[in-house]
Amino acid sequence: MRRVGTVVLLLLAPFAAGCSHAHAATCASEVRANAPVTDRGTRAATGTTLTVDAANAAFTPTCFDDVPQGTVTLRVRNTGASLHNVEVTAQHVDVDVAPGRTVVVHVRVGRAPVVYVCKYHRSLGMVGILIP
């Protein structure tokens, strides 16, 4: 009897592990899912205000993980020479960022990742990701 119970547990263990992590997004998985992405690294969020640099067709960092759920303030500094933009279509966010300027946008973070883009440089991989 004991051996049968062990076999059942061993057979069920992969399914249980898979269920708990089946929908867990990571920065790497979201970068792959939203390709092309110019990947400028990942940083752990340390609160509800996140600062991102926009330059050279990339957001730096590209990804924040451990982002708290709720409203997050995204400060985007254009440190480059070109006009950039922050767009989260599903949340009706669409704000230009002139060179040398900083804009502040508020985005809602739930259980799913939030992807934002520069609408002028999306085809070059200018994508940012917030992972809750």
KOLGU-4560 file (N, C-alpha, C; in nm, 3 decimals, padded with zeros to 5 digits):
<recs>
<n_xx: 00.081 n_yy: -00.119 n_zz: 00.000 ca_xx: 00.000 ca_yy: 00.000 ca_zz: 00.000 c_xx: 00.086 c_yy: 00.126 c_zz: 00.000 mol: A seq: 1 type: MET>
<n_xx: 00.188 n_yy: 00.123 n_zz: 00.076 ca_xx: 00.276 ca_yy: 00.238 ca_zz: 00.085 c_xx: 00.340 c_yy: 00.269 c_zz: -00.051 mol: A seq: 2 type: ARG>
<n_xx: 00.381 n_yy: 00.170 n_zz: -00.122 ca_xx: 00.444 ca_yy: 00.189 ca_zz: -00.250 c_xx: 00.348 c_yy: 00.253 c_zz: -00.351 mol: A seq: 3 type: ARG>
<n_xx: 00.223 n_yy: 00.214 n_zz: -00.351 ca_xx: 00.124 ca_yy: 00.271 ca_zz: -00.442 c_xx: 00.104 c_yy: 00.419 c_zz: -00.413 mol: A seq: 4 type: VAL>
<n_xx: 00.096 n_yy: 00.455 n_zz: -00.286 ca_xx: 00.081 ca_yy: 00.597 ca_zz: -00.248 c_xx: 00.199 c_yy: 00.679 c_zz: -00.296 mol: A seq: 5 type: GLY>
<n_xx: 00.319 n_yy: 00.626 n_zz: -00.286 ca_xx: 00.438 ca_yy: 00.695 ca_zz: -00.332 c_xx: 00.435 c_yy: 00.716 c_zz: -00.482 mol: A seq: 6 type: THR>
<n_xx: 00.394 n_yy: 00.616 n_zz: -00.555 ca_xx: 00.386 ca_yy: 00.627 ca_zz: -00.700 c_xx: 00.284 c_yy: 00.734 c_zz: -00.739 mol: A seq: 7 type: VAL>
<n_xx: 00.170 n_yy: 00.735 n_zz: -00.674 ca_xx: 00.068 ca_yy: 00.834 ca_zz: -00.705 c_xx: 00.121 c_yy: 00.974 c_zz: -00.676 mol: A seq: 8 type: VAL>
<n_xx: 00.188 n_yy: 00.993 n_zz: -00.563 ca_xx: 00.243 ca_yy: 01.124 ca_zz: -00.531 c_xx: 00.348 c_yy: 01.167 c_zz: -00.633 mol: A seq: 9 type: LEU>
<n_xx: 00.433 n_yy: 01.073 n_zz: -00.673 ca_xx: 00.535 ca_yy: 01.107 ca_zz: -00.771 c_xx: 00.474 c_yy: 01.141 c_zz: -00.906 mol: A seq: 10 type: LEU>
<n_xx: 00.367 n_yy: 01.073 n_zz: -00.942 ca_xx: 00.301 ca_yy: 01.102 ca_zz: -01.069 c_xx: 00.228 c_yy: 01.236 c_zz: -01.065 mol: A seq: 11 type: LEU>
<n_xx: 00.174 n_yy: 01.272 n_zz: -00.951 ca_xx: 00.100 ca_yy: 01.397 ca_zz: -00.939 c_xx: 00.190 c_yy: 01.517 c_zz: -00.914 mol: A seq: 12 type: LEU>
<n_xx: 00.308 n_yy: 01.496 n_zz: -00.860 ca_xx: 00.397 ca_yy: 01.607 ca_zz: -00.825 c_xx: 00.427 c_yy: 01.700 c_zz: -00.943 mol: A seq: 13 type: ALA>
<n_xx: 00.459 n_yy: 01.649 n_zz: -01.063 ca_xx: 00.486 ca_yy: 01.743 ca_zz: -01.173 c_xx: 00.365 c_yy: 01.828 c_zz: -01.208 mol: A seq: 14 type: PRO>
<n_xx: 00.245 n_yy: 01.772 n_zz: -01.198 ca_xx: 00.125 ca_yy: 01.851 ca_zz: -01.229 c_xx: 00.102 c_yy: 01.958 c_zz: -01.125 mol: A seq: 15 type: PHE>
<n_xx: 00.122 n_yy: 01.926 n_zz: -01.000 ca_xx: 00.104 ca_yy: 02.024 ca_zz: -00.893 c_xx: 00.204 c_yy: 02.137 c_zz: -00.909 mol: A seq: 16 type: ALA>
<n_xx: 00.329 n_yy: 02.104 n_zz: -00.938 ca_xx: 00.431 ca_yy: 02.207 ca_zz: -00.956 c_xx: 00.398 c_yy: 02.292 c_zz: -01.078 mol: A seq: 17 type: ALA>
<n_xx: 00.353 n_yy: 02.228 n_zz: -01.184 ca_xx: 00.321 ca_yy: 02.302 ca_zz: -01.306 c_xx: 00.204 c_yy: 02.397 c_zz: -01.286 mol: A seq: 18 type: GLY>
<n_xx: 00.107 n_yy: 02.358 n_zz: -01.207 ca_xx: -00.009 ca_yy: 02.443 ca_zz: -01.184 c_xx: 00.027 c_yy: 02.569 c_zz: -01.109 mol: A seq: 19 type: CYS>
<n_xx: 00.116 n_yy: 02.557 n_zz: -01.012 ca_xx: 00.147 ca_yy: 02.674 ca_zz: -00.932 c_xx: 00.230 c_yy: 02.776 c_zz: -01.008 mol: A seq: 20 type: SER>
<n_xx: 00.300 n_yy: 02.734 n_zz: -01.114 ca_xx: 00.386 ca_yy: 02.826 ca_zz: -01.187 c_xx: 00.346 c_yy: 02.841 c_zz: -01.333 mol: A seq: 21 type: HIS>
<n_xx: 00.235 n_yy: 02.785 n_zz: -01.373 ca_xx: 00.197 ca_yy: 02.783 ca_zz: -01.513 c_xx: 00.180 c_yy: 02.923 c_zz: -01.570 mol: A seq: 22 type: ALA>
<n_xx: 00.135 n_yy: 03.018 n_zz: -01.491 ca_xx: 00.109 ca_yy: 03.152 ca_zz: -01.542 c_xx: 00.207 c_yy: 03.254 c_zz: -01.488 mol: A seq: 23 type: HIS>
<n_xx: 00.314 n_yy: 03.212 n_zz: -01.424 ca_xx: 00.411 ca_yy: 03.304 ca_zz: -01.369 c_xx: 00.496 c_yy: 03.362 c_zz: -01.481 mol: A seq: 24 type: ALA>
<n_xx: 00.488 n_yy: 03.492 n_zz: -01.500 ca_xx: 00.566 ca_yy: 03.559 ca_zz: -01.603 c_xx: 00.702 c_yy: 03.597 c_zz: -01.545 mol: A seq: 25 type: ALA>
<n_xx: 00.801 n_yy: 03.595 n_zz: -01.631 ca_xx: 00.933 ca_yy: 03.645 ca_zz: -01.594 c_xx: 00.972 c_yy: 03.749 c_zz: -01.697 mol: A seq: 26 type: THR>
<n_xx: 01.072 n_yy: 03.827 n_zz: -01.664 ca_xx: 01.119 ca_yy: 03.925 ca_zz: -01.761 c_xx: 01.165 c_yy: 03.856 c_zz: -01.889 mol: A seq: 27 type: CYS>
<n_xx: 01.239 n_yy: 03.749 n_zz: -01.874 ca_xx: 01.290 ca_yy: 03.678 ca_zz: -01.993 c_xx: 01.176 c_yy: 03.626 c_zz: -02.080 mol: A seq: 28 type: ALA>
<n_xx: 01.073 n_yy: 03.568 n_zz: -02.017 ca_xx: 00.962 ca_yy: 03.515 ca_zz: -02.097 c_xx: 00.884 c_yy: 03.627 c_zz: -02.165 mol: A seq: 29 type: SER>
<n_xx: 00.868 n_yy: 03.740 n_zz: -02.100 ca_xx: 00.796 ca_yy: 03.852 ca_zz: -02.160 c_xx: 00.877 c_yy: 03.919 c_zz: -02.271 mol: A seq: 30 type: GLU>
<n_xx: 01.008 n_yy: 03.924 n_zz: -02.255 ca_xx: 01.093 ca_yy: 03.978 ca_zz: -02.362 c_xx: 01.078 c_yy: 03.890 c_zz: -02.487 mol: A seq: 31 type: VAL>
<n_xx: 01.081 n_yy: 03.758 n_zz: -02.468 ca_xx: 01.063 ca_yy: 03.667 ca_zz: -02.582 c_xx: 00.925 c_yy: 03.684 c_zz: -02.644 mol: A seq: 32 type: ARG>
<n_xx: 00.823 n_yy: 03.697 n_zz: -02.562 ca_xx: 00.685 ca_yy: 03.707 ca_zz: -02.611 c_xx: 00.658 c_yy: 03.837 c_zz: -02.685 mol: A seq: 33 type: ALA>
<n_xx: 00.735 n_yy: 03.941 n_zz: -02.656 ca_xx: 00.711 ca_yy: 04.073 ca_zz: -02.717 c_xx: 00.819 c_yy: 04.114 c_zz: -02.816 mol: A seq: 34 type: ASN>
<n_xx: 00.895 n_yy: 04.017 n_zz: -02.863 ca_xx: 01.006 ca_yy: 04.045 ca_zz: -02.955 c_xx: 00.957 c_yy: 04.120 c_zz: -03.078 mol: A seq: 35 type: ALA>
<n_xx: 01.038 n_yy: 04.204 n_zz: -03.137 ca_xx: 01.174 ca_yy: 04.234 ca_zz: -03.094 c_xx: 01.177 c_yy: 04.329 c_zz: -02.975 mol: A seq: 36 type: PRO>
<n_xx: 01.271 n_yy: 04.308 n_zz: -02.886 ca_xx: 01.291 ca_yy: 04.394 ca_zz: -02.769 c_xx: 01.440 c_yy: 04.420 c_zz: -02.754 mol: A seq: 37 type: VAL>
<n_xx: 01.477 n_yy: 04.546 n_zz: -02.743 ca_xx: 01.614 ca_yy: 04.582 ca_zz: -02.711 c_xx: 01.628 c_yy: 04.570 c_zz: -02.560 mol: A seq: 38 type: THR>
<n_xx: 01.690 n_yy: 04.463 n_zz: -02.515 ca_xx: 01.694 ca_yy: 04.430 ca_zz: -02.372 c_xx: 01.808 c_yy: 04.504 c_zz: -02.302 mol: A seq: 39 type: ASP>
<n_xx: 01.771 n_yy: 04.595 n_zz: -02.214 ca_xx: 01.867 ca_yy: 04.673 ca_zz: -02.135 c_xx: 01.860 c_yy: 04.636 c_zz: -01.987 mol: A seq: 40 type: ARG>
<n_xx: 01.825 n_yy: 04.511 n_zz: -01.960 ca_xx: 01.834 ca_yy: 04.461 ca_zz: -01.824 c_xx: 01.705 c_yy: 04.467 c_zz: -01.744 mol: A seq: 41 type: GLY>
<n_xx: 01.715 n_yy: 04.410 n_zz: -01.624 ca_xx: 01.602 ca_yy: 04.398 ca_zz: -01.532 c_xx: 01.642 c_yy: 04.457 c_zz: -01.398 mol: A seq: 42 type: THR>
<n_xx: 01.546 n_yy: 04.522 n_zz: -01.334 ca_xx: 01.568 ca_yy: 04.577 ca_zz: -01.201 c_xx: 01.446 c_yy: 04.542 c_zz: -01.116 mol: A seq: 43 type: ARG>
<n_xx: 01.468 n_yy: 04.511 n_zz: -00.992 ca_xx: 01.357 ca_yy: 04.486 ca_zz: -00.900 c_xx: 01.295 c_yy: 04.619 c_zz: -00.860 mol: A seq: 44 type: ALA>
<n_xx: 01.163 n_yy: 04.625 n_zz: -00.861 ca_xx: 01.093 ca_yy: 04.745 ca_zz: -00.816 c_xx: 01.113 c_yy: 04.760 c_zz: -00.666 mol: A seq: 45 type: ALA>
<n_xx: 01.134 n_yy: 04.883 n_zz: -00.622 ca_xx: 01.153 ca_yy: 04.908 ca_zz: -00.478 c_xx: 01.041 c_yy: 04.993 c_zz: -00.421 mol: A seq: 46 type: THR>
<n_xx: 00.934 n_yy: 05.006 n_zz: -00.495 ca_xx: 00.820 ca_yy: 05.084 ca_zz: -00.450 c_xx: 00.723 c_yy: 05.103 c_zz: -00.565 mol: A seq: 47 type: GLY>
<n_xx: 00.641 n_yy: 05.206 n_zz: -00.555 ca_xx: 00.540 ca_yy: 05.230 ca_zz: -00.658 c_xx: 00.580 c_yy: 05.339 c_zz: -00.756 mol: A seq: 48 type: THR>
<n_xx: 00.698 n_yy: 05.397 n_zz: -00.741 ca_xx: 00.750 ca_yy: 05.493 ca_zz: -00.837 c_xx: 00.874 c_yy: 05.433 c_zz: -00.902 mol: A seq: 49 type: THR>
<n_xx: 00.867 n_yy: 05.418 n_zz: -01.034 ca_xx: 00.975 ca_yy: 05.355 ca_zz: -01.110 c_xx: 01.029 c_yy: 05.454 c_zz: -01.211 mol: A seq: 50 type: LEU>
<n_xx: 01.161 n_yy: 05.464 n_zz: -01.223 ca_xx: 01.224 ca_yy: 05.557 ca_zz: -01.316 c_xx: 01.291 c_yy: 05.480 c_zz: -01.428 mol: A seq: 51 type: THR>
<n_xx: 01.262 n_yy: 05.523 n_zz: -01.551 ca_xx: 01.312 ca_yy: 05.458 ca_zz: -01.671 c_xx: 01.378 c_yy: 05.564 c_zz: -01.759 mol: A seq: 52 type: VAL>
<n_xx: 01.491 n_yy: 05.529 n_zz: -01.819 ca_xx: 01.554 ca_yy: 05.616 ca_zz: -01.918 c_xx: 01.513 c_yy: 05.570 c_zz: -02.056 mol: A seq: 53 type: ASP>
<n_xx: 01.484 n_yy: 05.666 n_zz: -02.144 ca_xx: 01.450 ca_yy: 05.638 ca_zz: -02.283 c_xx: 01.558 c_yy: 05.699 c_zz: -02.370 mol: A seq: 54 type: ALA>
<n_xx: 01.628 n_yy: 05.615 n_zz: -02.447 ca_xx: 01.732 ca_yy: 05.664 ca_zz: -02.538 c_xx: 01.774 c_yy: 05.551 c_zz: -02.630 mol: A seq: 55 type: ALA>
<n_xx: 01.820 n_yy: 05.588 n_zz: -02.750 ca_xx: 01.876 ca_yy: 05.492 ca_zz: -02.844 c_xx: 01.782 c_yy: 05.373 c_zz: -02.868 mol: A seq: 56 type: ASN>
<n_xx: 01.655 n_yy: 05.401 n_zz: -02.887 ca_xx: 01.553 ca_yy: 05.299 ca_zz: -02.918 c_xx: 01.544 c_yy: 05.191 c_zz: -02.811 mol: A seq: 57 type: ALA>
<n_xx: 01.559 n_yy: 05.230 n_zz: -02.683 ca_xx: 01.546 ca_yy: 05.133 ca_zz: -02.574 c_xx: 01.503 c_yy: 05.203 c_zz: -02.446 mol: A seq: 58 type: ALA>
<n_xx: 01.434 n_yy: 05.128 n_zz: -02.361 ca_xx: 01.406 ca_yy: 05.171 ca_zz: -02.225 c_xx: 01.506 c_yy: 05.102 c_zz: -02.134 mol: A seq: 59 type: PHE>
<n_xx: 01.563 n_yy: 05.178 n_zz: -02.039 ca_xx: 01.659 ca_yy: 05.123 ca_zz: -01.944 c_xx: 01.613 c_yy: 05.152 c_zz: -01.803 mol: A seq: 60 type: THR>
<n_xx: 01.587 n_yy: 05.049 n_zz: -01.721 ca_xx: 01.590 ca_yy: 04.909 ca_zz: -01.758 c_xx: 01.470 c_yy: 04.873 c_zz: -01.847 mol: A seq: 61 type: PRO>
<n_xx: 01.484 n_yy: 04.763 n_zz: -01.916 ca_xx: 01.375 ca_yy: 04.715 ca_zz: -02.001 c_xx: 01.262 c_yy: 04.658 c_zz: -01.917 mol: A seq: 62 type: THR>
<n_xx: 01.297 n_yy: 04.594 n_zz: -01.807 ca_xx: 01.199 ca_yy: 04.523 ca_zz: -01.727 c_xx: 01.216 c_yy: 04.553 c_zz: -01.579 mol: A seq: 63 type: CYS>
<n_xx: 01.104 n_yy: 04.570 n_zz: -01.511 ca_xx: 01.100 ca_yy: 04.574 ca_zz: -01.365 c_xx: 01.025 c_yy: 04.450 c_zz: -01.320 mol: A seq: 64 type: PHE>
<n_xx: 01.079 n_yy: 04.380 n_zz: -01.221 ca_xx: 01.003 ca_yy: 04.270 ca_zz: -01.163 c_xx: 00.969 c_yy: 04.304 c_zz: -01.018 mol: A seq: 65 type: ASP>
<n_xx: 00.885 n_yy: 04.223 n_zz: -00.958 ca_xx: 00.834 ca_yy: 04.247 ca_zz: -00.822 c_xx: 00.760 c_yy: 04.381 c_zz: -00.811 mol: A seq: 66 type: ASP>
<n_xx: 00.692 n_yy: 04.420 n_zz: -00.917 ca_xx: 00.617 ca_yy: 04.545 ca_zz: -00.918 c_xx: 00.490 c_yy: 04.526 c_zz: -00.835 mol: A seq: 67 type: VAL>
<n_xx: 00.464 n_yy: 04.616 n_zz: -00.740 ca_xx: 00.343 ca_yy: 04.601 ca_zz: -00.659 c_xx: 00.217 c_yy: 04.620 c_zz: -00.742 mol: A seq: 68 type: PRO>
<n_xx: 00.114 n_yy: 04.546 n_zz: -00.707 ca_xx: -00.015 ca_yy: 04.563 ca_zz: -00.776 c_xx: -00.079 c_yy: 04.693 c_zz: -00.729 mol: A seq: 69 type: GLN>
<n_xx: -00.156 n_yy: 04.752 n_zz: -00.818 ca_xx: -00.220 ca_yy: 04.881 ca_zz: -00.790 c_xx: -00.169 c_yy: 04.984 c_zz: -00.889 mol: A seq: 70 type: GLY>
<n_xx: -00.179 n_yy: 05.110 n_zz: -00.853 ca_xx: -00.132 ca_yy: 05.217 ca_zz: -00.941 c_xx: 00.017 c_yy: 05.239 c_zz: -00.921 mol: A seq: 71 type: THR>
<n_xx: 00.089 n_yy: 05.240 n_zz: -01.031 ca_xx: 00.233 ca_yy: 05.260 ca_zz: -01.030 c_xx: 00.264 c_yy: 05.387 c_zz: -01.108 mol: A seq: 72 type: VAL>
<n_xx: 00.355 n_yy: 05.467 n_zz: -01.055 ca_xx: 00.400 ca_yy: 05.589 ca_zz: -01.122 c_xx: 00.525 c_yy: 05.556 c_zz: -01.200 mol: A seq: 73 type: THR>
<n_xx: 00.521 n_yy: 05.582 n_zz: -01.328 ca_xx: 00.634 ca_yy: 05.556 ca_zz: -01.417 c_xx: 00.691 c_yy: 05.690 c_zz: -01.459 mol: A seq: 74 type: LEU>
<n_xx: 00.814 n_yy: 05.719 n_zz: -01.417 ca_xx: 00.886 ca_yy: 05.841 ca_zz: -01.456 c_xx: 00.977 c_yy: 05.804 c_zz: -01.572 mol: A seq: 75 type: ARG>
<n_xx: 00.952 n_yy: 05.862 n_zz: -01.687 ca_xx: 01.031 ca_yy: 05.829 ca_zz: -01.807 c_xx: 01.113 c_yy: 05.952 c_zz: -01.846 mol: A seq: 76 type: VAL>
<n_xx: 01.246 n_yy: 05.936 n_zz: -01.839 ca_xx: 01.340 ca_yy: 06.044 ca_zz: -01.874 c_xx: 01.397 c_yy: 06.017 c_zz: -02.012 mol: A seq: 77 type: ARG>
<n_xx: 01.382 n_yy: 06.113 n_zz: -02.101 ca_xx: 01.440 ca_yy: 06.100 ca_zz: -02.234 c_xx: 01.583 c_yy: 06.152 c_zz: -02.227 mol: A seq: 78 type: ASN>
<n_xx: 01.678 n_yy: 06.061 n_zz: -02.220 ca_xx: 01.819 ca_yy: 06.098 ca_zz: -02.214 c_xx: 01.886 c_yy: 06.094 c_zz: -02.351 mol: A seq: 79 type: THR>
<n_xx: 01.807 n_yy: 06.074 n_zz: -02.454 ca_xx: 01.858 ca_yy: 06.068 ca_zz: -02.590 c_xx: 01.833 c_yy: 06.197 c_zz: -02.666 mol: A seq: 80 type: GLY>
<n_xx: 01.856 n_yy: 06.191 n_zz: -02.796 ca_xx: 01.841 ca_yy: 06.308 ca_zz: -02.882 c_xx: 01.713 c_yy: 06.303 c_zz: -02.966 mol: A seq: 81 type: ALA>
<n_xx: 01.641 n_yy: 06.191 n_zz: -02.964 ca_xx: 01.519 ca_yy: 06.174 ca_zz: -03.044 c_xx: 01.394 c_yy: 06.184 c_zz: -02.957 mol: A seq: 82 type: SER>
<n_xx: 01.284 n_yy: 06.221 n_zz: -03.020 ca_xx: 01.155 ca_yy: 06.219 ca_zz: -02.953 c_xx: 01.117 c_yy: 06.075 c_zz: -02.923 mol: A seq: 83 type: LEU>
<n_xx: 01.072 n_yy: 06.049 n_zz: -02.801 ca_xx: 01.025 ca_yy: 05.916 ca_zz: -02.763 c_xx: 00.882 c_yy: 05.928 c_zz: -02.712 mol: A seq: 84 type: HIS>
<n_xx: 00.825 n_yy: 05.815 n_zz: -02.671 ca_xx: 00.685 ca_yy: 05.808 ca_zz: -02.634 c_xx: 00.667 c_yy: 05.694 c_zz: -02.534 mol: A seq: 85 type: ASN>
<n_xx: 00.564 n_yy: 05.706 n_zz: -02.452 ca_xx: 00.524 ca_yy: 05.598 ca_zz: -02.362 c_xx: 00.378 c_yy: 05.568 c_zz: -02.394 mol: A seq: 86 type: VAL>
<n_xx: 00.353 n_yy: 05.443 n_zz: -02.435 ca_xx: 00.218 ca_yy: 05.405 ca_zz: -02.475 c_xx: 00.180 c_yy: 05.272 c_zz: -02.409 mol: A seq: 87 type: GLU>
<n_xx: 00.066 n_yy: 05.274 n_zz: -02.340 ca_xx: 00.002 ca_yy: 05.152 ca_zz: -02.289 c_xx: -00.140 c_yy: 05.159 c_zz: -02.346 mol: A seq: 88 type: VAL>
<n_xx: -00.159 n_yy: 05.098 n_zz: -02.460 ca_xx: -00.283 ca_yy: 05.113 ca_zz: -02.535 c_xx: -00.406 c_yy: 05.075 c_zz: -02.453 mol: A seq: 89 type: THR>
<n_xx: -00.402 n_yy: 04.962 n_zz: -02.384 ca_xx: -00.518 ca_yy: 04.914 ca_zz: -02.309 c_xx: -00.558 c_yy: 05.009 c_zz: -02.196 mol: A seq: 90 type: ALA>
<n_xx: -00.465 n_yy: 05.094 n_zz: -02.152 ca_xx: -00.494 ca_yy: 05.187 ca_zz: -02.042 c_xx: -00.505 c_yy: 05.331 c_zz: -02.091 mol: A seq: 91 type: GLN>
<n_xx: -00.508 n_yy: 05.349 n_zz: -02.222 ca_xx: -00.523 ca_yy: 05.482 ca_zz: -02.285 c_xx: -00.412 c_yy: 05.578 c_zz: -02.243 mol: A seq: 92 type: HIS>
<n_xx: -00.291 n_yy: 05.524 n_zz: -02.228 ca_xx: -00.174 ca_yy: 05.606 ca_zz: -02.199 c_xx: -00.099 c_yy: 05.624 c_zz: -02.330 mol: A seq: 93 type: VAL>
<n_xx: -00.071 n_yy: 05.749 n_zz: -02.365 ca_xx: 00.000 ca_yy: 05.780 ca_zz: -02.489 c_xx: 00.060 c_yy: 05.920 c_zz: -02.471 mol: A seq: 94 type: ASP>
<n_xx: 00.187 n_yy: 05.925 n_zz: -02.427 ca_xx: 00.251 ca_yy: 06.052 ca_zz: -02.391 c_xx: 00.388 c_yy: 06.061 c_zz: -02.458 mol: A seq: 95 type: VAL>
<n_xx: 00.413 n_yy: 06.173 n_zz: -02.528 ca_xx: 00.544 ca_yy: 06.196 ca_zz: -02.588 c_xx: 00.642 c_yy: 06.248 c_zz: -02.483 mol: A seq: 96 type: ASP>
<n_xx: 00.771 n_yy: 06.214 n_zz: -02.506 ca_xx: 00.879 ca_yy: 06.259 ca_zz: -02.417 c_xx: 00.985 c_yy: 06.325 c_zz: -02.504 mol: A seq: 97 type: VAL>
<n_xx: 00.994 n_yy: 06.457 n_zz: -02.497 ca_xx: 01.093 ca_yy: 06.530 ca_zz: -02.576 c_xx: 01.233 c_yy: 06.506 c_zz: -02.520 mol: A seq: 98 type: ALA>
<n_xx: 01.335 n_yy: 06.520 n_zz: -02.603 ca_xx: 01.473 ca_yy: 06.504 ca_zz: -02.555 c_xx: 01.500 c_yy: 06.597 c_zz: -02.436 mol: A seq: 99 type: PRO>
<n_xx: 01.564 n_yy: 06.541 n_zz: -02.334 ca_xx: 01.598 ca_yy: 06.619 ca_zz: -02.215 c_xx: 01.483 c_yy: 06.637 c_zz: -02.117 mol: A seq: 100 type: GLY>
<n_xx: 01.368 n_yy: 06.584 n_zz: -02.147 ca_xx: 01.250 ca_yy: 06.601 ca_zz: -02.062 c_xx: 01.216 c_yy: 06.472 c_zz: -01.990 mol: A seq: 101 type: ARG>
<n_xx: 01.131 n_yy: 06.484 n_zz: -01.887 ca_xx: 01.079 ca_yy: 06.371 ca_zz: -01.811 c_xx: 00.928 c_yy: 06.381 c_zz: -01.807 mol: A seq: 102 type: THR>
<n_xx: 00.860 n_yy: 06.269 n_zz: -01.828 ca_xx: 00.715 ca_yy: 06.265 ca_zz: -01.813 c_xx: 00.681 c_yy: 06.165 c_zz: -01.703 mol: A seq: 103 type: VAL>
<n_xx: 00.565 n_yy: 06.186 n_zz: -01.643 ca_xx: 00.516 ca_yy: 06.097 ca_zz: -01.539 c_xx: 00.383 c_yy: 06.042 c_zz: -01.587 mol: A seq: 104 type: VAL>
<n_xx: 00.371 n_yy: 05.909 n_zz: -01.588 ca_xx: 00.245 ca_yy: 05.845 ca_zz: -01.623 c_xx: 00.208 c_yy: 05.747 c_zz: -01.512 mol: A seq: 105 type: VAL>
<n_xx: 00.080 n_yy: 05.724 n_zz: -01.498 ca_xx: 00.030 ca_yy: 05.631 ca_zz: -01.397 c_xx: -00.031 c_yy: 05.512 c_zz: -01.471 mol: A seq: 106 type: HIS>
<n_xx: 00.012 n_yy: 05.392 n_zz: -01.432 ca_xx: -00.041 ca_yy: 05.271 ca_zz: -01.492 c_xx: -00.093 c_yy: 05.179 c_zz: -01.383 mol: A seq: 107 type: VAL>
<n_xx: -00.193 n_yy: 05.101 n_zz: -01.418 ca_xx: -00.250 ca_yy: 05.003 ca_zz: -01.325 c_xx: -00.183 c_yy: 04.869 c_zz: -01.348 mol: A seq: 108 type: ARG>
<n_xx: -00.136 n_yy: 04.811 n_zz: -01.238 ca_xx: -00.071 ca_yy: 04.680 ca_zz: -01.245 c_xx: -00.158 c_yy: 04.582 c_zz: -01.169 mol: A seq: 109 type: VAL>
<n_xx: -00.198 n_yy: 04.477 n_zz: -01.238 ca_xx: -00.275 ca_yy: 04.370 ca_zz: -01.175 c_xx: -00.188 c_yy: 04.246 c_zz: -01.164 mol: A seq: 110 type: GLY>
<n_xx: -00.246 n_yy: 04.133 n_zz: -01.196 ca_xx: -00.170 ca_yy: 04.007 ca_zz: -01.189 c_xx: -00.091 c_yy: 03.979 c_zz: -01.317 mol: A seq: 111 type: ARG>
<n_xx: -00.128 n_yy: 04.043 n_zz: -01.425 ca_xx: -00.061 ca_yy: 04.019 ca_zz: -01.554 c_xx: 00.046 c_yy: 04.127 c_zz: -01.578 mol: A seq: 112 type: ALA>
<n_xx: 00.147 n_yy: 04.093 n_zz: -01.654 ca_xx: 00.250 ca_yy: 04.194 ca_zz: -01.689 c_xx: 00.188 c_yy: 04.310 c_zz: -01.767 mol: A seq: 113 type: PRO>
<n_xx: 00.247 n_yy: 04.427 n_zz: -01.750 ca_xx: 00.208 ca_yy: 04.546 ca_zz: -01.825 c_xx: 00.322 c_yy: 04.577 c_zz: -01.921 mol: A seq: 114 type: VAL>
<n_xx: 00.289 n_yy: 04.585 n_zz: -02.049 ca_xx: 00.387 ca_yy: 04.615 ca_zz: -02.153 c_xx: 00.362 c_yy: 04.757 c_zz: -02.201 mol: A seq: 115 type: VAL>
<n_xx: 00.469 n_yy: 04.837 n_zz: -02.205 ca_xx: 00.458 ca_yy: 04.972 ca_zz: -02.261 c_xx: 00.561 c_yy: 04.983 c_zz: -02.374 mol: A seq: 116 type: TYR>
<n_xx: 00.534 n_yy: 05.070 n_zz: -02.468 ca_xx: 00.620 ca_yy: 05.083 ca_zz: -02.585 c_xx: 00.640 c_yy: 05.230 c_zz: -02.619 mol: A seq: 117 type: VAL>
<n_xx: 00.740 n_yy: 05.256 n_zz: -02.700 ca_xx: 00.754 ca_yy: 05.385 ca_zz: -02.767 c_xx: 00.694 c_yy: 05.364 c_zz: -02.905 mol: A seq: 118 type: CYS>
<n_xx: 00.586 n_yy: 05.434 n_zz: -02.934 ca_xx: 00.517 ca_yy: 05.410 ca_zz: -03.061 c_xx: 00.601 c_yy: 05.450 c_zz: -03.182 mol: A seq: 119 type: LYS>
<n_xx: 00.701 n_yy: 05.535 n_zz: -03.161 ca_xx: 00.788 ca_yy: 05.575 ca_zz: -03.271 c_xx: 00.900 c_yy: 05.474 c_zz: -03.298 mol: A seq: 120 type: TYR>
<n_xx: 00.936 n_yy: 05.397 n_zz: -03.197 ca_xx: 01.050 ca_yy: 05.306 ca_zz: -03.210 c_xx: 01.017 c_yy: 05.162 c_zz: -03.171 mol: A seq: 121 type: HIS>
<n_xx: 00.888 n_yy: 05.127 n_zz: -03.171 ca_xx: 00.848 ca_yy: 04.990 ca_zz: -03.135 c_xx: 00.912 c_yy: 04.888 c_zz: -03.228 mol: A seq: 122 type: ARG>
<n_xx: 00.917 n_yy: 04.918 n_zz: -03.357 ca_xx: 00.974 ca_yy: 04.824 ca_zz: -03.453 c_xx: 01.123 c_yy: 04.801 c_zz: -03.432 mol: A seq: 123 type: SER>
<n_xx: 01.188 n_yy: 04.892 n_zz: -03.358 ca_xx: 01.331 ca_yy: 04.877 ca_zz: -03.326 c_xx: 01.351 c_yy: 04.807 c_zz: -03.193 mol: A seq: 124 type: LEU>
<n_xx: 01.242 n_yy: 04.772 n_zz: -03.126 ca_xx: 01.253 ca_yy: 04.699 ca_zz: -03.000 c_xx: 01.238 c_yy: 04.784 c_zz: -02.876 mol: A seq: 125 type: GLY>
<n_xx: 01.184 n_yy: 04.904 n_zz: -02.888 ca_xx: 01.169 ca_yy: 04.991 ca_zz: -02.772 c_xx: 01.043 c_yy: 04.953 c_zz: -02.694 mol: A seq: 126 type: MET>
<n_xx: 01.063 n_yy: 04.858 n_zz: -02.602 ca_xx: 00.956 ca_yy: 04.798 ca_zz: -02.523 c_xx: 01.000 c_yy: 04.794 c_zz: -02.378 mol: A seq: 127 type: VAL>
<n_xx: 00.907 n_yy: 04.823 n_zz: -02.288 ca_xx: 00.932 ca_yy: 04.810 ca_zz: -02.145 c_xx: 00.826 c_yy: 04.718 c_zz: -02.084 mol: A seq: 128 type: GLY>
<n_xx: 00.862 n_yy: 04.653 n_zz: -01.974 ca_xx: 00.772 ca_yy: 04.554 ca_zz: -01.916 c_xx: 00.773 c_yy: 04.568 c_zz: -01.764 mol: A seq: 129 type: ILE>
<n_xx: 00.653 n_yy: 04.564 n_zz: -01.706 ca_xx: 00.637 ca_yy: 04.564 ca_zz: -01.560 c_xx: 00.580 c_yy: 04.428 c_zz: -01.520 mol: A seq: 130 type: LEU>
<n_xx: 00.654 n_yy: 04.354 n_zz: -01.439 ca_xx: 00.612 ca_yy: 04.220 ca_zz: -01.395 c_xx: 00.569 c_yy: 04.227 c_zz: -01.249 mol: A seq: 131 type: ILE>
<n_xx: 00.443 n_yy: 04.195 n_zz: -01.220 ca_xx: 00.399 ca_yy: 04.198 ca_zz: -01.079 c_xx: 00.463 c_yy: 04.087 c_zz: -00.997 mol: A seq: 132 type: PRO>
</recs>
